Amino acid sequence: MSFDHADPFTAADGRAIGGVLMEMKNISLRFGGVKAITDISFDIREGEIRAIIGPNGAGKSSMLNVINGFYHPQEGEIWFRGAKRAPMKPHEIAYQGIARTFQNIALFKGMSTLDNIMTGRLTHMKGGLVSQALWWGKAQAEEVENRAIVEKVIDFLEIQSIRKTPVGRLPYGLQKRVELGRALAAEPKLLLLDEPMAGMNVEEKEDMSRFILDVNDEFGTTIALIEHDMGVVMDIADRVVVMDYGRKIGDGTPDEVRTNQAVIDAYLGVAHD
């Protein structure tokens, strides 16, 4: 289902990309006198993998925090599923169907893999506190349903062997996979990934890239990600928006972006005559 009149298109690998799911219109964000984002507009379409890239300090994480509701821009509008979004807190946005992972892993280190992923189901828990505590009635049925979904996520991410292991004991790459699992358990319409490959070795990056592609392909989940590894971005993204010093300097397919002189200059730090 599309939410605007823009024509759907077909990705390079044959996947159908739908209409606009989220649109950022003329977003500007300031911290005191410091401009983090200046008049940036772009959209995220249903079913695509949309990358946000740029050198350090470009404003990428600030933009993701705007999408997530952690920051509220002083100027501009955010439209989601065809409606203008009022300022919201992150937990309210989670109920809208937007989930995210973090650059620095944010897991409950003393809890098991299973319990960490179960926390991703919080937005789907409707039973009252008493019924949940007593594990009675609707809360019992709800718990069974949520557990079933979490077990599917665990199978999908191939982490059955660590389902009962405290995540603090896991190697870094597996912790990142558990964090992805927690976000997937929320069954998001839009999944935000903040540097999902950061700190990984080559093999771990290959695994994470495969899972991101599979999430998009098998679940139809729309994904927006920040990533510094340009090889990964060019391999998995359908479209790329490029930021530099808080401004947008490029937007298009990976092929269009890699030949954009402004993008080349920003990454190489050289002037172009």
Sequence and secondary structure as in RCSB ss.txt:
>XXXX:A:sequence
MSFDHADPFTAADGRAIGGVLMEMKNISLRFGGVKAITDISFDIREGEIRAIIGPNGAGKSSMLNVINGFYHPQE
GEIWFRGAKRAPMKPHEIAYQGIARTFQNIALFKGMSTLDNIMTGRLTHMKGGLVSQALWWGKAQAEEVENRAIV
EKVIDFLEIQSIRKTPVGRLPYGLQKRVELGRALAAEPKLLLLDEPMAGMNVEEKEDMSRFILDVNDEFGTTIAL
IEHDMGVVMDIADRVVVMDYGRKIGDGTPDEVRTNQAVIDAYLGVAHD
>XXXX:A:secstr
  SSSS  EE TTS EE SEEEEEEEEEEEETTEEEEEEEEEEEETT EEEEE STTSSHHHHHHHHHTSS  SE
EEEEETTEE     HHHHHHHTEEE  SS    TTSBHHHHHHGGGGGG  S HHHHHHT THHHHHHHHHHHHH
HHHHHHTT GGGTTSBGGGS HHHHHHHHHHHHHHT  SEEEEESTTTT  HHHHHHHHHHHHHHHHHH  EEEE
E S HHHHHHH SEEEEEETTEEEEEE HHHHHT HHHHHHHHT    
